[in-house]
Amino acid sequence: MDALGSPSSRLSPMTIDGSDQDLALANSQFLSREELIRRRLRRVQQLRRCYRSHYWVLMEELKSKYRDYYWTYGKSPFKEDQKNNEAKYTEGTSLPGENVHGGNGNGIIRCAFSGCKSKAMALTRYCHNHILSDSKQKLYRGCTAVAKNLPTGPSICNKPVLRSMVPPACSVHYQLGERCLTRAIRRAGYNIPANRKPNVKFHVVISEFIREIQHRRKGALTATVPKTETN
């Protein structure tokens, strides 16, 4: 059977495996359990091959579209030449072919964030690092992990991550959270190989989080209790 997407597969109908056997049993009023299971198994296996072939065709198409997207909105061999051309002009003057909206003669739009020279993402006027400045976008939100503990309060990372990410953390804090979870599970008495992700029962994770919360509360309470003066 040809891969989906080829001209021959689009023009000719797909032949069902074992159709000759099904034709012999077409006039049967009843089928045995074995005959029914064998027929379903043949069709499920053929459907799986069809889905798998269709999946790899879509993956090849995705790779092609990703190359085009990366060439247009990502890095390109002309990036260094463009930096050299920009260095010839003084700050505050526009380059040849560049308009007030940050675009140029080649149709490439620059990020609208002040001082940013990166290319804007598709369908928006901001790059990935400044996409949260776009009030109309709905795909990204800020990383909720604490980057630093300042005297005025915790400083949130707020790097852009997809809203579908659970937990909503950037790649750096996501890996940090996995390491902290691994250490917590090992403290609970479970041995996890270094090359495997933690996969334990939910009640173990909950009990470890409760223990960590109680430990922090006890430390905060100790810090707030005034020390008695010694004579």
Sequence and secondary structure as in RCSB ss.txt:
>XXXX:A:sequence
MDALGSPSSRLSPMTIDGSDQDLALANSQFLSREELIRRRLRRVQQLRRCYRSHYWVLMEELKSKYRDYYWTYGK
SPFKEDQKNNEAKYTEGTSLPGENVHGGNGNGIIRCAFSGCKSKAMALTRYCHNHILSDSKQKLYRGCTAVAKNL
PTGPSICNKPVLRSMVPPACSVHYQLGERCLTRAIRRAGYNIPANRKPNVKFHVVISEFIREIQHRRKGALTATV
PKTETN
>XXXX:A:secstr
   TTSHHHHHS    TTHHHHHHTTT S   HHHHHHHHHHHHHHHHHHHHHHHHHHHHHHHHHHHHHHHHHS 
 TTHHHHHHHHHTS TT   TT  TTSB TTS BB  STT  SB  TTSSS STTGGG TT  SEEE  SEEEEE
TTEEEE   EEETT SS   HHHHHHHHHHHHHHHHHTT    TTS     HHHHHHHHHHHHHHHHHHHHHHHS
      
